[in-house]
Amino acid sequence: MSFAFILLIISNCFMTLAWYGHLKFLHDAPLWQAVLFGWAIALLEYSFMIPATRLLDAQGWSLGQMKITQEVMTLMVFVPFMIYLFKQPFKLDYLWAGCCLLGCVYFVFRSQNA
């Protein structure tokens, strides 16, 4: 299971870069270049995401469990990305958002035993 999490983290790094990296690295480029930049990086993201979800599926995870776990990892990757690459200030609200996601994790995993 931990290998799947490593793949998910790598996947999220690529996807965050695909979605927002053009704002940093191609800010003045034409839109079509930003789209191609995003697509090229998203291809790498899929190369990690698909094996991760297959591993989790083979371990009996539901789609809801996989998606909520993905969202938690997205926040874990996005906040440092935003702070270090874009020099955005940290806000306590990001911590509260993370706590809300932990609540989502609790409920989606609790239901497997109910």
Biopython code that builds the backbone (N, CA, C, O; Angstrom):
import numpy as np
from Bio.PDB.StructureBuilder import StructureBuilder

atoms = [
    (1, "MET", "N", (0.824, -1.204, 0.000)),
    (1, "MET", "CA", (0.000, 0.000, 0.000)),
    (1, "MET", "C", (0.862, 1.260, 0.000)),
    (1, "MET", "O", (0.486, 2.251, -0.626)),
    (2, "SER", "N", (1.978, 1.252, 0.666)),
    (2, "SER", "CA", (2.804, 2.463, 0.723)),
    (2, "SER", "C", (3.364, 2.826, -0.650)),
    (2, "SER", "O", (3.560, 4.006, -0.943)),
    (3, "PHE", "N", (3.624, 1.816, -1.505)),
    (3, "PHE", "CA", (4.108, 2.119, -2.850)),
    (3, "PHE", "C", (3.046, 2.882, -3.633)),
    (3, "PHE", "O", (3.371, 3.790, -4.398)),
    (4, "ALA", "N", (1.786, 2.522, -3.448)),
    (4, "ALA", "CA", (0.699, 3.243, -4.111)),
    (4, "ALA", "C", (0.665, 4.689, -3.646)),
    (4, "ALA", "O", (0.419, 5.588, -4.450)),
    (5, "PHE", "N", (0.907, 4.930, -2.360)),
    (5, "PHE", "CA", (0.917, 6.303, -1.850)),
    (5, "PHE", "C", (2.071, 7.106, -2.436)),
    (5, "PHE", "O", (1.915, 8.288, -2.744)),
    (6, "ILE", "N", (3.210, 6.479, -2.589)),
    (6, "ILE", "CA", (4.350, 7.161, -3.216)),
    (6, "ILE", "C", (3.997, 7.545, -4.649)),
    (6, "ILE", "O", (4.295, 8.654, -5.094)),
    (7, "LEU", "N", (3.361, 6.622, -5.368)),
    (7, "LEU", "CA", (2.931, 6.922, -6.738)),
    (7, "LEU", "C", (1.922, 8.062, -6.760)),
    (7, "LEU", "O", (1.976, 8.923, -7.638)),
    (8, "LEU", "N", (0.998, 8.072, -5.794)),
    (8, "LEU", "CA", (0.009, 9.151, -5.730)),
    (8, "LEU", "C", (0.661, 10.503, -5.459)),
    (8, "LEU", "O", (0.260, 11.510, -6.043)),
    (9, "ILE", "N", (1.640, 10.536, -4.598)),
    (9, "ILE", "CA", (2.335, 11.796, -4.304)),
    (9, "ILE", "C", (3.071, 12.302, -5.538)),
    (9, "ILE", "O", (2.997, 13.485, -5.868)),
    (10, "ILE", "N", (3.781, 11.405, -6.219)),
    (10, "ILE", "CA", (4.485, 11.793, -7.446)),
    (10, "ILE", "C", (3.476, 12.291, -8.487)),
    (10, "ILE", "O", (3.691, 13.312, -9.141)),
    (11, "SER", "N", (2.390, 11.558, -8.623)),
    (11, "SER", "CA", (1.337, 11.937, -9.554)),
    (11, "SER", "C", (0.815, 13.336, -9.256)),
    (11, "SER", "O", (0.637, 14.148, -10.164)),
    (12, "ASN", "N", (0.572, 13.608, -7.989)),
    (12, "ASN", "CA", (0.053, 14.920, -7.595)),
    (12, "ASN", "C", (1.060, 16.033, -7.853)),
    (12, "ASN", "O", (0.671, 17.149, -8.197)),
    (13, "CYS", "N", (2.323, 15.750, -7.695)),
    (13, "CYS", "CA", (3.345, 16.758, -8.001)),
    (13, "CYS", "C", (3.274, 17.145, -9.474)),
    (13, "CYS", "O", (3.307, 18.327, -9.819)),
    (14, "PHE", "N", (3.176, 16.139, -10.337)),
    (14, "PHE", "CA", (3.084, 16.423, -11.768)),
    (14, "PHE", "C", (1.778, 17.151, -12.112)),
    (14, "PHE", "O", (1.783, 18.088, -12.909)),
    (15, "MET", "N", (0.667, 16.721, -11.512)),
    (15, "MET", "CA", (-0.606, 17.343, -11.869)),
    (15, "MET", "C", (-0.679, 18.782, -11.384)),
    (15, "MET", "O", (-1.206, 19.649, -12.082)),
    (16, "THR", "N", (-0.158, 19.039, -10.201)),
    (16, "THR", "CA", (-0.145, 20.420, -9.712)),
    (16, "THR", "C", (0.692, 21.293, -10.635)),
    (16, "THR", "O", (0.321, 22.428, -10.935)),
    (17, "LEU", "N", (1.818, 20.758, -11.082)),
    (17, "LEU", "CA", (2.653, 21.499, -12.022)),
    (17, "LEU", "C", (1.931, 21.688, -13.357)),
    (17, "LEU", "O", (2.022, 22.756, -13.963)),
    (18, "ALA", "N", (1.221, 20.672, -13.814)),
    (18, "ALA", "CA", (0.485, 20.786, -15.083)),
    (18, "ALA", "C", (-0.615, 21.834, -14.990)),
    (18, "ALA", "O", (-0.831, 22.596, -15.932)),
    (19, "TRP", "N", (-1.304, 21.874, -13.867)),
    (19, "TRP", "CA", (-2.422, 22.803, -13.730)),
    (19, "TRP", "C", (-1.981, 24.244, -13.493)),
    (19, "TRP", "O", (-2.607, 25.175, -14.000)),
    (20, "TYR", "N", (-0.906, 24.433, -12.726)),
    (20, "TYR", "CA", (-0.541, 25.786, -12.296)),
    (20, "TYR", "C", (0.857, 26.232, -12.732)),
    (20, "TYR", "O", (1.169, 27.420, -12.648)),
    (21, "GLY", "N", (1.691, 25.322, -13.187)),
    (21, "GLY", "CA", (3.059, 25.666, -13.553)),
    (21, "GLY", "C", (3.159, 26.679, -14.673)),
    (21, "GLY", "O", (4.092, 27.482, -14.712)),
    (22, "HIS", "N", (2.191, 26.644, -15.593)),
    (22, "HIS", "CA", (2.221, 27.598, -16.708)),
    (22, "HIS", "C", (2.115, 29.039, -16.210)),
    (22, "HIS", "O", (2.597, 29.961, -16.868)),
    (23, "LEU", "N", (1.484, 29.232, -15.050)),
    (23, "LEU", "CA", (1.370, 30.591, -14.508)),
    (23, "LEU", "C", (2.727, 31.133, -14.072)),
    (23, "LEU", "O", (2.952, 32.344, -14.064)),
    (24, "LYS", "N", (3.624, 30.224, -13.710)),
    (24, "LYS", "CA", (4.963, 30.625, -13.262)),
    (24, "LYS", "C", (5.957, 30.627, -14.427)),
    (24, "LYS", "O", (6.738, 31.565, -14.587)),
    (25, "PHE", "N", (5.917, 29.567, -15.235)),
    (25, "PHE", "CA", (6.957, 29.379, -16.237)),
    (25, "PHE", "C", (6.592, 29.851, -17.639)),
    (25, "PHE", "O", (7.479, 30.122, -18.448)),
    (26, "LEU", "N", (5.307, 29.952, -17.935)),
    (26, "LEU", "CA", (4.869, 30.368, -19.275)),
    (26, "LEU", "C", (3.861, 31.508, -19.185)),
    (26, "LEU", "O", (2.928, 31.581, -19.985)),
    (27, "HIS", "N", (4.043, 32.369, -18.240)),
    (27, "HIS", "CA", (3.073, 33.430, -17.965)),
    (27, "HIS", "C", (2.769, 34.285, -19.194)),
    (27, "HIS", "O", (1.616, 34.648, -19.428)),
    (28, "ASP", "N", (3.786, 34.604, -19.970)),
    (28, "ASP", "CA", (3.594, 35.462, -21.139)),
    (28, "ASP", "C", (3.481, 34.682, -22.447)),
    (28, "ASP", "O", (3.395, 35.283, -23.518)),
    (29, "ALA", "N", (3.481, 33.363, -22.371)),
    (29, "ALA", "CA", (3.393, 32.530, -23.576)),
    (29, "ALA", "C", (1.953, 32.501, -24.083)),
    (29, "ALA", "O", (1.016, 32.747, -23.323)),
    (30, "PRO", "N", (1.784, 32.202, -25.360)),
    (30, "PRO", "CA", (0.421, 32.057, -25.886)),
    (30, "PRO", "C", (-0.309, 30.898, -25.197)),
    (30, "PRO", "O", (0.317, 29.972, -24.682)),
    (31, "LEU", "N", (-1.615, 30.968, -25.200)),
    (31, "LEU", "CA", (-2.433, 29.959, -24.532)),
    (31, "LEU", "C", (-2.153, 28.551, -25.046)),
    (31, "LEU", "O", (-2.107, 27.609, -24.254)),
    (32, "TRP", "N", (-1.967, 28.388, -26.349)),
    (32, "TRP", "CA", (-1.753, 27.057, -26.905)),
    (32, "TRP", "C", (-0.473, 26.430, -26.343)),
    (32, "TRP", "O", (-0.418, 25.213, -26.165)),
    (33, "GLN", "N", (0.555, 27.235, -26.060)),
    (33, "GLN", "CA", (1.781, 26.698, -25.472)),
    (33, "GLN", "C", (1.539, 26.264, -24.022)),
    (33, "GLN", "O", (2.059, 25.241, -23.576)),
    (34, "ALA", "N", (0.758, 27.042, -23.308)),
    (34, "ALA", "CA", (0.435, 26.668, -21.931)),
    (34, "ALA", "C", (-0.371, 25.373, -21.901)),
    (34, "ALA", "O", (-0.164, 24.533, -21.026)),
    (35, "VAL", "N", (-1.292, 25.208, -22.855)),
    (35, "VAL", "CA", (-2.087, 23.981, -22.921)),
    (35, "VAL", "C", (-1.188, 22.785, -23.239)),
    (35, "VAL", "O", (-1.305, 21.741, -22.597)),
    (36, "LEU", "N", (-0.309, 22.921, -24.204)),
    (36, "LEU", "CA", (0.611, 21.825, -24.537)),
    (36, "LEU", "C", (1.528, 21.494, -23.366)),
    (36, "LEU", "O", (1.808, 20.324, -23.104)),
    (37, "PHE", "N", (1.991, 22.513, -22.670)),
    (37, "PHE", "CA", (2.809, 22.317, -21.471)),
    (37, "PHE", "C", (2.037, 21.472, -20.456)),
    (37, "PHE", "O", (2.565, 20.500, -19.916)),
    (38, "GLY", "N", (0.792, 21.850, -20.204)),
    (38, "GLY", "CA", (-0.033, 21.111, -19.251)),
    (38, "GLY", "C", (-0.287, 19.687, -19.691)),
    (38, "GLY", "O", (-0.205, 18.770, -18.874)),
    (39, "TRP", "N", (-0.593, 19.475, -20.958)),
    (39, "TRP", "CA", (-0.864, 18.129, -21.463)),
    (39, "TRP", "C", (0.370, 17.235, -21.361)),
    (39, "TRP", "O", (0.266, 16.066, -20.992)),
    (40, "ALA", "N", (1.523, 17.783, -21.686)),
    (40, "ALA", "CA", (2.754, 16.982, -21.622)),
    (40, "ALA", "C", (3.027, 16.524, -20.186)),
    (40, "ALA", "O", (3.411, 15.378, -19.952)),
    (41, "ILE", "N", (2.826, 17.417, -19.249)),
    (41, "ILE", "CA", (3.062, 17.058, -17.847)),
    (41, "ILE", "C", (1.961, 16.129, -17.342)),
    (41, "ILE", "O", (2.232, 15.225, -16.551)),
    (42, "ALA", "N", (0.733, 16.340, -17.786)),
    (42, "ALA", "CA", (-0.371, 15.475, -17.366)),
    (42, "ALA", "C", (-0.149, 14.036, -17.833)),
    (42, "ALA", "O", (-0.569, 13.099, -17.155)),
    (43, "LEU", "N", (0.498, 13.852, -18.968)),
    (43, "LEU", "CA", (0.814, 12.496, -19.419)),
    (43, "LEU", "C", (1.712, 11.790, -18.396)),
    (43, "LEU", "O", (1.525, 10.608, -18.105)),
    (44, "LEU", "N", (2.672, 12.518, -17.863)),
    (44, "LEU", "CA", (3.518, 11.950, -16.801)),
    (44, "LEU", "C", (2.681, 11.642, -15.558)),
    (44, "LEU", "O", (2.872, 10.615, -14.907)),
    (45, "GLU", "N", (1.760, 12.539, -15.242)),
    (45, "GLU", "CA", (0.907, 12.334, -14.072)),
    (45, "GLU", "C", (0.116, 11.041, -14.216)),
    (45, "GLU", "O", (0.028, 10.267, -13.262)),
    (46, "TYR", "N", (-0.454, 10.794, -15.373)),
    (46, "TYR", "CA", (-1.229, 9.575, -15.591)),
    (46, "TYR", "C", (-0.356, 8.330, -15.463)),
    (46, "TYR", "O", (-0.832, 7.276, -15.040)),
    (47, "SER", "N", (0.917, 8.451, -15.826)),
    (47, "SER", "CA", (1.833, 7.313, -15.737)),
    (47, "SER", "C", (2.062, 6.866, -14.301)),
    (47, "SER", "O", (2.492, 5.738, -14.063)),
    (48, "PHE", "N", (1.780, 7.736, -13.351)),
    (48, "PHE", "CA", (1.891, 7.383, -11.929)),
    (48, "PHE", "C", (0.515, 7.130, -11.303)),
    (48, "PHE", "O", (0.373, 6.257, -10.447)),
    (49, "MET", "N", (-0.488, 7.888, -11.726)),
    (49, "MET", "CA", (-1.816, 7.769, -11.133)),
    (49, "MET", "C", (-2.474, 6.435, -11.452)),
    (49, "MET", "O", (-3.042, 5.797, -10.566)),
    (50, "ILE", "N", (-2.404, 6.015, -12.689)),
    (50, "ILE", "CA", (-3.093, 4.788, -13.086)),
    (50, "ILE", "C", (-2.521, 3.562, -12.373)),
    (50, "ILE", "O", (-3.301, 2.749, -11.878)),
    (51, "PRO", "N", (-1.207, 3.388, -12.296)),
    (51, "PRO", "CA", (-0.708, 2.248, -11.511)),
    (51, "PRO", "C", (-1.093, 2.333, -10.030)),
    (51, "PRO", "O", (-1.367, 1.312, -9.398)),
    (52, "ALA", "N", (-1.113, 3.548, -9.483)),
    (52, "ALA", "CA", (-1.488, 3.709, -8.068)),
    (52, "ALA", "C", (-2.924, 3.267, -7.838)),
    (52, "ALA", "O", (-3.204, 2.542, -6.883)),
    (53, "THR", "N", (-3.841, 3.697, -8.706)),
    (53, "THR", "CA", (-5.245, 3.324, -8.509)),
    (53, "THR", "C", (-5.462, 1.835, -8.765)),
    (53, "THR", "O", (-6.323, 1.220, -8.136)),
    (54, "ARG", "N", (-4.709, 1.263, -9.660)),
    (54, "ARG", "CA", (-4.820, -0.191, -9.866)),
    (54, "ARG", "C", (-4.340, -0.962, -8.643)),
    (54, "ARG", "O", (-4.943, -1.961, -8.252)),
    (55, "LEU", "N", (-3.254, -0.491, -8.044)),
    (55, "LEU", "CA", (-2.772, -1.147, -6.816)),
    (55, "LEU", "C", (-3.804, -1.044, -5.698)),
    (55, "LEU", "O", (-4.067, -2.022, -4.998)),
    (56, "LEU", "N", (-4.382, 0.128, -5.533)),
    (56, "LEU", "CA", (-5.383, 0.315, -4.480)),
    (56, "LEU", "C", (-6.645, -0.491, -4.767)),
    (56, "LEU", "O", (-7.251, -1.044, -3.850)),
    (57, "ASP", "N", (-7.039, -0.560, -6.026)),
    (57, "ASP", "CA", (-8.196, -1.364, -6.403)),
    (57, "ASP", "C", (-7.949, -2.839, -6.099)),
    (57, "ASP", "O", (-8.833, -3.532, -5.595)),
    (58, "ALA", "N", (-6.755, -3.310, -6.406)),
    (58, "ALA", "CA", (-6.407, -4.707, -6.130)),
    (58, "ALA", "C", (-6.420, -5.006, -4.632)),
    (58, "ALA", "O", (-6.593, -6.154, -4.223)),
    (59, "GLN", "N", (-6.238, -3.971, -3.822)),
    (59, "GLN", "CA", (-6.260, -4.148, -2.365)),
    (59, "GLN", "C", (-7.664, -3.978, -1.793)),
    (59, "GLN", "O", (-7.852, -4.036, -0.578)),
    (60, "GLY", "N", (-8.646, -3.769, -2.664)),
    (60, "GLY", "CA", (-10.024, -3.701, -2.222)),
    (60, "GLY", "C", (-10.543, -2.323, -1.865)),
    (60, "GLY", "O", (-11.606, -2.205, -1.256)),
    (61, "TRP", "N", (-9.811, -1.275, -2.231)),
    (61, "TRP", "CA", (-10.276, 0.089, -1.951)),
    (61, "TRP", "C", (-11.456, 0.415, -2.862)),
    (61, "TRP", "O", (-11.477, 0.009, -4.024)),
    (62, "SER", "N", (-12.427, 1.139, -2.341)),
    (62, "SER", "CA", (-13.541, 1.609, -3.164)),
    (62, "SER", "C", (-13.111, 2.864, -3.929)),
    (62, "SER", "O", (-12.094, 3.481, -3.612)),
    (63, "LEU", "N", (-13.903, 3.227, -4.938)),
    (63, "LEU", "CA", (-13.608, 4.455, -5.688)),
    (63, "LEU", "C", (-13.664, 5.674, -4.777)),
    (63, "LEU", "O", (-12.842, 6.581, -4.903)),
    (64, "GLY", "N", (-14.625, 5.701, -3.864)),
    (64, "GLY", "CA", (-14.728, 6.820, -2.929)),
    (64, "GLY", "C", (-13.500, 6.934, -2.044)),
    (64, "GLY", "O", (-13.012, 8.039, -1.801)),
    (65, "GLN", "N", (-13.005, 5.832, -1.569)),
    (65, "GLN", "CA", (-11.798, 5.849, -0.730)),
    (65, "GLN", "C", (-10.592, 6.338, -1.525)),
    (65, "GLN", "O", (-9.774, 7.110, -1.024)),
    (66, "MET", "N", (-10.494, 5.882, -2.759)),
    (66, "MET", "CA", (-9.371, 6.334, -3.590)),
    (66, "MET", "C", (-9.462, 7.833, -3.860)),
    (66, "MET", "O", (-8.453, 8.536, -3.797)),
    (67, "LYS", "N", (-10.658, 8.326, -4.160)),
    (67, "LYS", "CA", (-10.826, 9.745, -4.500)),
    (67, "LYS", "C", (-10.558, 10.644, -3.295)),
    (67, "LYS", "O", (-9.875, 11.660, -3.424)),
    (68, "ILE", "N", (-11.083, 10.285, -2.141)),
    (68, "ILE", "CA", (-10.857, 11.112, -0.952)),
    (68, "ILE", "C", (-9.375, 11.113, -0.589)),
    (68, "ILE", "O", (-8.824, 12.154, -0.233)),
    (69, "THR", "N", (-8.732, 9.960, -0.677)),
    (69, "THR", "CA", (-7.284, 9.890, -0.414)),
    (69, "THR", "C", (-6.530, 10.776, -1.395)),
    (69, "THR", "O", (-5.590, 11.475, -1.016)),
    (70, "GLN", "N", (-6.943, 10.746, -2.653)),
    (70, "GLN", "CA", (-6.333, 11.595, -3.680)),
    (70, "GLN", "C", (-6.474, 13.078, -3.328)),
    (70, "GLN", "O", (-5.529, 13.848, -3.497)),
    (71, "GLU", "N", (-7.632, 13.470, -2.849)),
    (71, "GLU", "CA", (-7.857, 14.880, -2.503)),
    (71, "GLU", "C", (-6.988, 15.315, -1.329)),
    (71, "GLU", "O", (-6.477, 16.434, -1.316)),
    (72, "VAL", "N", (-6.819, 14.449, -0.356)),
    (72, "VAL", "CA", (-5.932, 14.764, 0.779)),
    (72, "VAL", "C", (-4.505, 14.954, 0.278)),
    (72, "VAL", "O", (-3.824, 15.903, 0.667)),
    (73, "MET", "N", (-4.060, 14.053, -0.581)),
    (73, "MET", "CA", (-2.702, 14.167, -1.117)),
    (73, "MET", "C", (-2.552, 15.401, -1.992)),
    (73, "MET", "O", (-1.487, 16.018, -2.016)),
    (74, "THR", "N", (-3.602, 15.765, -2.708)),
    (74, "THR", "CA", (-3.562, 16.979, -3.525)),
    (74, "THR", "C", (-3.297, 18.201, -2.646)),
    (74, "THR", "O", (-2.466, 19.044, -2.984)),
    (75, "LEU", "N", (-3.993, 18.293, -1.538)),
    (75, "LEU", "CA", (-3.787, 19.421, -0.625)),
    (75, "LEU", "C", (-2.381, 19.381, -0.021)),
    (75, "LEU", "O", (-1.741, 20.421, 0.134)),
    (76, "MET", "N", (-1.905, 18.185, 0.319)),
    (76, "MET", "CA", (-0.560, 18.058, 0.893)),
    (76, "MET", "C", (0.518, 18.499, -0.094)),
    (76, "MET", "O", (1.551, 19.028, 0.316)),
    (77, "VAL", "N", (0.290, 18.290, -1.373)),
    (77, "VAL", "CA", (1.254, 18.700, -2.400)),
    (77, "VAL", "C", (1.054, 20.173, -2.762)),
    (77, "VAL", "O", (2.027, 20.907, -2.935)),
    (78, "PHE", "N", (-0.194, 20.601, -2.877)),
    (78, "PHE", "CA", (-0.474, 21.947, -3.372)),
    (78, "PHE", "C", (-0.007, 23.046, -2.422)),
    (78, "PHE", "O", (0.554, 24.045, -2.871)),
    (79, "VAL", "N", (-0.224, 22.883, -1.136)),
    (79, "VAL", "CA", (0.127, 23.956, -0.195)),
    (79, "VAL", "C", (1.630, 24.263, -0.232)),
    (79, "VAL", "O", (1.990, 25.434, -0.352)),
    (80, "PRO", "N", (2.525, 23.266, -0.135)),
    (80, "PRO", "CA", (3.960, 23.612, -0.267)),
    (80, "PRO", "C", (4.304, 24.190, -1.646)),
    (80, "PRO", "O", (5.134, 25.093, -1.751)),
    (81, "PHE", "N", (3.668, 23.673, -2.697)),
    (81, "PHE", "CA", (3.877, 24.188, -4.053)),
    (81, "PHE", "C", (3.534, 25.669, -4.118)),
    (81, "PHE", "O", (4.284, 26.474, -4.670)),
    (82, "MET", "N", (2.396, 26.010, -3.548)),
    (82, "MET", "CA", (1.914, 27.386, -3.552)),
    (82, "MET", "C", (2.844, 28.301, -2.734)),
    (82, "MET", "O", (3.137, 29.425, -3.142)),
    (83, "ILE", "N", (3.297, 27.807, -1.589)),
    (83, "ILE", "CA", (4.129, 28.614, -0.704)),
    (83, "ILE", "C", (5.527, 28.812, -1.283)),
    (83, "ILE", "O", (6.026, 29.937, -1.320)),
    (84, "TYR", "N", (6.166, 27.726, -1.736)),
    (84, "TYR", "CA", (7.564, 27.816, -2.159)),
    (84, "TYR", "C", (7.736, 28.279, -3.598)),
    (84, "TYR", "O", (8.633, 29.073, -3.882)),
    (85, "LEU", "N", (6.901, 27.803, -4.509)),
    (85, "LEU", "CA", (7.091, 28.178, -5.907)),
    (85, "LEU", "C", (6.442, 29.522, -6.231)),
    (85, "LEU", "O", (7.006, 30.317, -6.984)),
    (86, "PHE", "N", (5.261, 29.779, -5.668)),
    (86, "PHE", "CA", (4.540, 31.005, -5.976)),
    (86, "PHE", "C", (4.656, 32.066, -4.884)),
    (86, "PHE", "O", (4.112, 33.162, -5.014)),
    (87, "LYS", "N", (5.358, 31.738, -3.822)),
    (87, "LYS", "CA", (5.604, 32.699, -2.729)),
    (87, "LYS", "C", (4.305, 33.235, -2.127)),
    (87, "LYS", "O", (4.239, 34.396, -1.723)),
    (88, "GLN", "N", (3.284, 32.397, -2.068)),
    (88, "GLN", "CA", (2.017, 32.774, -1.457)),
    (88, "GLN", "C", (2.125, 32.567, 0.056)),
    (88, "GLN", "O", (2.811, 31.645, 0.498)),
    (89, "PRO", "N", (1.475, 33.388, 0.839)),
    (89, "PRO", "CA", (1.555, 33.220, 2.299)),
    (89, "PRO", "C", (0.727, 32.024, 2.760)),
    (89, "PRO", "O", (-0.305, 31.701, 2.173)),
    (90, "PHE", "N", (1.193, 31.385, 3.809)),
    (90, "PHE", "CA", (0.416, 30.309, 4.424)),
    (90, "PHE", "C", (-0.716, 30.931, 5.217)),
    (90, "PHE", "O", (-0.523, 31.936, 5.900)),
    (91, "LYS", "N", (-1.891, 30.339, 5.128)),
    (91, "LYS", "CA", (-3.043, 30.806, 5.891)),
    (91, "LYS", "C", (-3.544, 29.655, 6.747)),
    (91, "LYS", "O", (-3.525, 28.495, 6.335)),
    (92, "LEU", "N", (-3.982, 29.995, 7.920)),
    (92, "LEU", "CA", (-4.502, 28.983, 8.830)),
    (92, "LEU", "C", (-5.701, 28.258, 8.222)),
    (92, "LEU", "O", (-5.989, 27.119, 8.591)),
    (93, "ASP", "N", (-6.386, 28.897, 7.313)),
    (93, "ASP", "CA", (-7.533, 28.262, 6.660)),
    (93, "ASP", "C", (-7.137, 26.994, 5.905)),
    (93, "ASP", "O", (-7.960, 26.091, 5.755)),
    (94, "TYR", "N", (-5.895, 26.908, 5.427)),
    (94, "TYR", "CA", (-5.447, 25.691, 4.755)),
    (94, "TYR", "C", (-5.389, 24.526, 5.743)),
    (94, "TYR", "O", (-5.693, 23.387, 5.391)),
    (95, "LEU", "N", (-5.002, 24.820, 6.961)),
    (95, "LEU", "CA", (-5.000, 23.795, 8.004)),
    (95, "LEU", "C", (-6.426, 23.339, 8.295)),
    (95, "LEU", "O", (-6.676, 22.142, 8.440)),
    (96, "TRP", "N", (-7.356, 24.276, 8.381)),
    (96, "TRP", "CA", (-8.754, 23.920, 8.631)),
    (96, "TRP", "C", (-9.323, 23.120, 7.457)),
    (96, "TRP", "O", (-10.092, 22.181, 7.661)),
    (97, "ALA", "N", (-8.953, 23.483, 6.253)),
    (97, "ALA", "CA", (-9.404, 22.719, 5.079)),
    (97, "ALA", "C", (-8.876, 21.288, 5.154)),
    (97, "ALA", "O", (-9.584, 20.336, 4.826)),
    (98, "GLY", "N", (-7.620, 21.150, 5.591)),
    (98, "GLY", "CA", (-7.046, 19.820, 5.767)),
    (98, "GLY", "C", (-7.802, 19.019, 6.817)),
    (98, "GLY", "O", (-8.017, 17.818, 6.654)),
    (99, "CYS", "N", (-8.202, 19.680, 7.886)),
    (99, "CYS", "CA", (-8.987, 18.994, 8.927)),
    (99, "CYS", "C", (-10.332, 18.531, 8.372)),
    (99, "CYS", "O", (-10.805, 17.445, 8.706)),
    (100, "CYS", "N", (-10.933, 19.341, 7.542)),
    (100, "CYS", "CA", (-12.196, 18.935, 6.917)),
    (100, "CYS", "C", (-11.988, 17.706, 6.035)),
    (100, "CYS", "O", (-12.810, 16.790, 6.033)),
    (101, "LEU", "N", (-10.892, 17.690, 5.291)),
    (101, "LEU", "CA", (-10.599, 16.517, 4.469)),
    (101, "LEU", "C", (-10.353, 15.281, 5.326)),
    (101, "LEU", "O", (-10.731, 14.175, 4.939)),
    (102, "LEU", "N", (-9.729, 15.457, 6.475)),
    (102, "LEU", "CA", (-9.543, 14.310, 7.373)),
    (102, "LEU", "C", (-10.897, 13.780, 7.834)),
    (102, "LEU", "O", (-11.066, 12.576, 8.023)),
    (103, "GLY", "N", (-11.856, 14.678, 8.014)),
    (103, "GLY", "CA", (-13.211, 14.240, 8.319)),
    (103, "GLY", "C", (-13.781, 13.410, 7.176)),
    (103, "GLY", "O", (-14.444, 12.400, 7.412)),
    (104, "CYS", "N", (-13.530, 13.825, 5.954)),
    (104, "CYS", "CA", (-13.972, 13.055, 4.784)),
    (104, "CYS", "C", (-13.333, 11.669, 4.788)),
    (104, "CYS", "O", (-13.996, 10.669, 4.512)),
    (105, "VAL", "N", (-12.052, 11.621, 5.101)),
    (105, "VAL", "CA", (-11.347, 10.338, 5.171)),
    (105, "VAL", "C", (-12.015, 9.441, 6.211)),
    (105, "VAL", "O", (-12.271, 8.265, 5.956)),
    (106, "TYR", "N", (-12.289, 10.002, 7.367)),
    (106, "TYR", "CA", (-12.926, 9.224, 8.436)),
    (106, "TYR", "C", (-14.234, 8.607, 7.942)),
    (106, "TYR", "O", (-14.455, 7.407, 8.102)),
    (107, "PHE", "N", (-15.091, 9.418, 7.346)),
    (107, "PHE", "CA", (-16.402, 8.924, 6.957)),
    (107, "PHE", "C", (-16.333, 7.937, 5.802)),
    (107, "PHE", "O", (-17.081, 6.959, 5.797)),
    (108, "VAL", "N", (-15.470, 8.158, 4.832)),
    (108, "VAL", "CA", (-15.432, 7.247, 3.694)),
    (108, "VAL", "C", (-14.809, 5.896, 4.092)),
    (108, "VAL", "O", (-15.177, 4.863, 3.532)),
    (109, "PHE", "N", (-13.887, 5.894, 5.035)),
    (109, "PHE", "CA", (-13.305, 4.629, 5.461)),
    (109, "PHE", "C", (-14.145, 3.967, 6.553)),
    (109, "PHE", "O", (-14.118, 2.743, 6.685)),
    (110, "ARG", "N", (-14.875, 4.735, 7.322)),
    (110, "ARG", "CA", (-15.746, 4.183, 8.354)),
    (110, "ARG", "C", (-16.840, 3.340, 7.721)),
    (110, "ARG", "O", (-17.220, 2.303, 8.266)),
    (111, "SER", "N", (-17.343, 3.771, 6.589)),
    (111, "SER", "CA", (-18.474, 3.102, 5.949)),
    (111, "SER", "C", (-18.134, 1.694, 5.472)),
    (111, "SER", "O", (-19.042, 0.893, 5.253)),
    (112, "GLN", "N", (-16.862, 1.373, 5.305)),
    (112, "GLN", "CA", (-16.510, 0.032, 4.839)),
    (112, "GLN", "C", (-16.796, -1.021, 5.908)),
    (112, "GLN", "O", (-16.969, -2.200, 5.598)),
    (113, "ASN", "N", (-16.844, -0.586, 7.166)),
    (113, "ASN", "CA", (-17.108, -1.533, 8.266)),
    (113, "ASN", "C", (-18.551, -1.501, 8.717)),
    (113, "ASN", "O", (-18.957, -2.317, 9.544)),
    (114, "ALA", "N", (-19.331, -0.577, 8.192)),
    (114, "ALA", "CA", (-20.720, -0.434, 8.650)),
    (114, "ALA", "C", (-21.659, -1.293, 7.839)),
    (114, "ALA", "O", (-22.864, -1.295, 8.089)),
]
sb = StructureBuilder()
sb.init_structure("model")
sb.init_model(0)
sb.init_chain("A")
sb.init_seg("    ")
for serial, (resi, resn, name, xyz) in enumerate(atoms, 1):
    if name == "N":
        sb.init_residue(resn, " ", resi, " ")
    sb.init_atom(name, np.array(xyz, "f"), 0.0, 1.0, " ", f" {name:<3s}", serial, name[0])
structure = sb.get_structure()
